[in-house]
Amino acid sequence: MSQEKTLSGKQAVQFIQSRIKVDSPGKYNLPVIGRPNLHEGKYIINFKAMNPKGLAKAQELLREGDYSGAANTNMTHNVFEDANYIPAQGEYVSCMVDWVDSRDGGKTLGIVAINEIATKSGGKTSLGDEFASLLEEEAPASTPELD
């Protein structure tokens, strides 16, 4: 039997307050929360971000006592299942945000494109030759004998 986890009001508020505020069009580096969910040929990517409309909806749901619903008002983006790039949970993604049409006939800030953030591999750390002598084994310091 599956048992759905319910959130407390405090947990929902903590989730919402941990979100990155997206309040204007532009480029944002946003983390992916949860595993991408395949639905009708598209992956739904959930981001740890919230636009003003999502925040207003979260506040409304908190007042109604729907804590799970309030915690799920984060920004999302859909990617076709055959896309070249599907981000993984925990990965940071470069997201273009712009005004888009909303279901209620108005406009809202939405993610219109995502791109993988190029990563670099670090090399071996070196202090140079100046401290190389410190790597040589030193003889233990002798202690003078007491008479």
HELIX and SHEET records of a PDB file:
HELIX    1   1 GLY A    9  GLN A   17  1                                   9    
HELIX    2   2 PRO A   52  GLU A   64  1                                  13    
HELIX    3   3 TYR A   67  ALA A   71  1                                   5    
HELIX    4   4 ASP A  129  LEU A  135  5                                   7    
SHEET    1   A 2 ILE A  20  LYS A  21  0                                        
SHEET    2   A 2 ALA A  49  MET A  50  1                                        
SHEET    1   B 3 GLY A  26  PRO A  31  0                                        
SHEET    2   B 3 TYR A  92  ASP A 101 -1                                        
SHEET    3   B 3 LYS A 107  GLU A 116 -1                                        
SHEET    1   C 3 ASN A  37  HIS A  39  0                                        
SHEET    2   C 3 LYS A  42  ASN A  46 -1                                        
SHEET    3   C 3 THR A  76  PHE A  80 -1                                        
END                                                                             
